[in-house]
Amino acid sequence: MAVRKVRCPQCGEYSLWSTENPWRPFCSERCKQIDLGCWANESYRVPVVETTDVPVDGDVL
């Protein structure tokens, strides 16, 4: 059975997707820690569109 290779979400290099790679889907512990740091300092955000709509009679928020 062929071992699946995936791109590391941090650096883009190929890494093995197997139990032999303890950092999967990352290629190394360094890339995993960089990604964790980005989450911790809130670099990754989901965009939010704020609305100024005022509810009309009968509308439920």
N, C-alpha and C positions, 0 to 999 in steps of 0.2 A: 504494500500500500504506500502510495506516494505521500510525503510529508507536505502539508500545505504551507506555502509562503505568503505572508501578508506584509503590507507596508506598515512601518512603524508610524503611529499617528503623530509622533513628535518630530522626527527627523526625516521620515520618508524612506529610510533604508529598508530592505527586505529582512524579515525575521521569520523564524520558524513558529508555526502555530502547533505546538505540541507540548506535552507534559515535560519535555526536556528543557523548555524555555520557561523559567520561573517568572519572567517579567512580561509574558505575553499579554496583550498584543504588542508590547513595546520590544525594542531590540536589546535594551540594556536597562540596568537599574537607574542609570543616569537619566535616560529619557523618561522613565516612569516618575522619577522624583521631580523633574522639570514640569511635567504635566500636573502632578499633584500640587506643586507650588502655584501654577496658574489658576487652579481651582480655588486654592486657599486665599489668594489675594484678589479674587473675583475678576480676573482677566477675561474669563469666559462668561458671557452673559447672553441671555435670551432677550432679543429685542421686544420691547413692549410699545404698543401704539396706544397712547392715552387719548381718550375721547372726552369731549366736553358736552356730550349729549345730556339733556335734561329730560327726566322721565315725563311722559305724557300721562294724563289721568288714566288710570287702569293698568299702566305698565308696572311690572314688578322688577325690582332690581335683583 
